[in-house]
Amino acid sequence: MTRTPESPAPAVYALLADGTTVRVRPVVPEDRAAVLRLYERMSPENLRLRFFSTGPLVAQKASDALCLGAGSGDRALVAEADGDVVGLAEYHAAPTDPPGGRPTAADVALAVADEWHHRGVGTLLLEHLVDLARAEGIQELTADALSQNMRVIRVFTDLGLPVRRRFEGPEIHIRVALTPDEHYLTALDTRGRTADVASLRPLLRPGSVAVVGAGHRPGSVGRAILRNLRANGFTGPVHVVNPHGPALDGLPCHPAVSDLPETPELAVLAVPAHAVPTIAEECGVRGVRALAVVTSGLDAAQAAGLRAACRRHGMRMVGPNCLGLANTEKDVRLDATFAARFPLPGTAGVATQSGGVGIALLDGLSRLGIGVSTFVSLGDKYDVSGNDLLQWWEEDGRTDLAVLHLESFGNPRAFSRTVRRVSRRMPVLTVDAGRSEAGRRAAASHTAAAATPTMTRQALFHQAGVIATRSIGELLDTMALLHAQPLPAGERVVVITNAGGVGVLAADACSEAGLSVRPLEPALAAEVAAVLPGGAAVGNPVDATAAVPEDRLRACVDLLAAHRDIDAVLGVLVPTALAAATGDDLVRAFTDAPERAPCTTALVLVDRSARVELLPTERGGAVPAYADPQDAARALSYTAAYARRRSRPQSLPPDPSGVDTEGARADVAEWLAERPEGGWLDPVQCARLLTRYGIPQVAWEWVCDEETAAAAATRLAGPDGRVVLKAHWPGLVHKTDEGAVHLDLQGEEQVQAAYRDFVDHFGDRLSGVVVQPHAPHVLELVAGVVQDPVFGPLVLFGQGGTATDVLTDHAARLAPLTTYDLDDLITSPRCSVLLSGRHGGIPVDLGALERLLLCLSRMACDLPQLAEADLNPVVPCPDGVMALDARVRLEPHKAYDPYLRRLR
């Protein structure tokens, strides 16, 4: 039952519910003996449940049919562990009427080795079989089982797909609709998280550790890791692998992993690069469950050998080229790093690809008193990723802040889905590094030119709910606020100070950070004035004067914190001789207030040397104190934006009506079959594809001579009698730059002359001309899609027309777009203020604009072959929108399910 060349399925590795790694691959004829062994090891009862009968020939006939007698509509997958087949799933396509058509249903069956039951083998195989079936046009799987076979019935019903059951005597007939939806993706998430967390336990909570390559030289990396493990109180046994000495730091040295007195759960490899693949294989053979590879400089062959050993033996791995990992949990106390200091135990989970960034974060979090729950230096990230760590922190019961510093993304869409879920429970923060990277110019369209890697990454962070700061300092500033204070309900900030000048600086900083610094309402202003000394200014900022005593300042802060229209209070204080003379400590007005309402509160203390510190409060909490108003303002802004996103109800992508997905897929397949290298669609083909998705376009005609052009102009001319001519030839992208556009044409003579001009200038290159009515001079927008090979489709919107590349007023979001994504996409560009009619603009039909963007998003998700779509300009009107010009590029691309469970 081999796969056909038209539908190849490479072998992949994936995790079972208990964290075990298995290899999933198609069945090949050479599997007959292994499949026969699987059947022969099954108990008579399980054979009966699988085949409805028993007997000596059942296993032989089944293995022959599976491996040797497959038909064109038959597919089968096996799960392997340690070279043995431990489970298989197969389907047989149902006959079609008339014969020879594409089947839409198939009968499915599962078999799992007795000793592998209850570990998720059948479910994992079924997930992969569903993915295979959907790719081949199968819409429904059916299965027949004995009604007493509750195990297999539960596998189907718990899958997450729509299931119908019908009892027929002693049997049950099951029908599974292959329409994955949010319910199915949520079920995948749950199963994936369970498996992921189980697989990470030997790595992050190991019962024993071996350091392979700990040397006698005091400055060696392995020696430093060994010392950290012992000095910082690791609670399990520690072993040393070093063939060059009897003992090291009081521990016996063993020549090889195979000579260890017990099998360690975690092995830390600090050996030369050439030895890494061999040592990894030895660890796998011995039964080690996890590796931390600190070695750097592996070449391609060494990297492949390391990866292969980890997958073959089911070991999870951090690194290579990493700092190591740490877990501060009191029952673990794991410090398998070569950092100078063990981090303070706390509640922040940290994962970084950069060792230097990791050390800076560990030191900063320890200094602030936030501390660390788990730290993982991901290094070159061959296996364990930020996605894995997010799922661990979600379940570990200790972490309430997640920090990631990622330089690459293996599966951004799966990462985004995980972050969306995790960020509703805890803040997820990162440093958005590499913002100055030059933009990608993949294919020269306006959309592709605008869609830089920075824009794509920032879209991912925004949509997923990641707090993306610009520096390590900003990240620590924000973490201090998140750790110590409640989330603000909004962006309304009141600044209160004892020195007017610094109060103004703080108000400026808040406004520049996007916060609202509005004057106090009259009633509140009167209350504030009543508790402050005479001469106090009660606008915003509130200037309490240098003479304000501690008790009056405290009363003022209490009033502000309790008011419904205030989301955060920022105190800005300078030391004065007046306060010193009276013994007042104005800082206590913010930290010692046991009855104060829970309002987000922060301080700016301009005389402090530390950038940020946490000041303990009387209630056992803390107030963050910053040395610079801008740092405090940015931290408040990041926190308010996070709170706003988290408060939004979860939103699913809307489904636009009137979309012809199947027709579009057929058109694309037919076009690429004739042009397997891909390319730009001509205007007729482009318009046909856009029409499939209900994207409105201006009326136009395709002409190939000047007489036909003149006749078309007569039909298409608007009230002003003017038309536009646009030349076309294959590969033309920027028409204006090439002189391929003539505007404001009136009458037959001008139209014919313009056509002749195209012929004179472009000669044989010219394949035809588009005639359109002249559009009035209005706001010009651009909307488009770029298919990023890693991140998937990116939808872009903003200022259009000929100046789009100069003004660079664009926003982007990753598809599929939710309702909130649509709103953010439209309101983010600076030109968005004109869409509502302000500043001289004409109010436009925002609903029609949203629909256009939604249809672009749907088209990009439906058609992975869509490399680029560029609508420029798009003209908004009071009663709709329309694209005046459109370009679409297709290229061969195989569909890839980012949510299917598999290891990288």
Secondary structure, DSSP 8 states (H G I E B T S, - for coil): ----TTS----EEEE-TTS-EEEEEE--GGGHHHHHHHHHHS-HHHHHHHHS--STTHHHHHHHHHHH---TTEEEEEEEETTEEEEEEEEEE---SSTTS---EEEEEEEE-GGGTTTTHHHHHHHHHHHHHHHTT--EEEEEEETT-HHHHHHHHTSSS-EEEEEETTEEEEEEE----HHHHHHHHHHHHHHHHHHHHHHHS-S-EEEET--SSTT-HHHHHHHHHHHTT-SS-EEEE-TT-SEETTEEEESSGGGSSS--SEEEE-S-GGGHHHHHHHHHHHT--EEEE------HHHHHHHHHHHHHHT-EEE-SS--EEEE--TTT-EEEE--SS---EEEEEEEES-HHHHHHHHHHHHHHT--EEEEEE-TT-SS--HHHHHHHHHHSSS-SEEEEE-S--S-HHHHHHHHHHHTTTS-EEEE---TT-----SS--HHHHH--HHHHHHHHHHHHT-EEESSHHHHHHHHHHHHHS---SSSBEEEEESSHHHHHHHHHHHHHTT-B-----HHHHHHHHHHS-TT-EESSSEE--TT--HHHHHHHHHHHHH-TT--EEEEEE---HHHHHHT--TTHHHH--TT----EEEEEETT-SSSEEEEE-TTS-EEEEESSHHHHHHHHHHHHHHHHHHHS--------SS--HHHHHHHHHHHHHH-TT-EE--HHHHHHHHHHTT--B---EEESSHHHHHHHHHHH--TT-EEEEEEE-TT---HHHHT-EEEEEEHHHHHHHHHHHHHHHHGGG--EEEEEE---S---EEEEEEEETTTEEEEEEEE-STTHHHH--EEEEESS--HHHHHHHHHSSGGGGGTTTGGG-----HHHHHHHHHHHHHHHHH-TTEEEEEEEEEEEETTEEEES-EEEEE-------TTS----
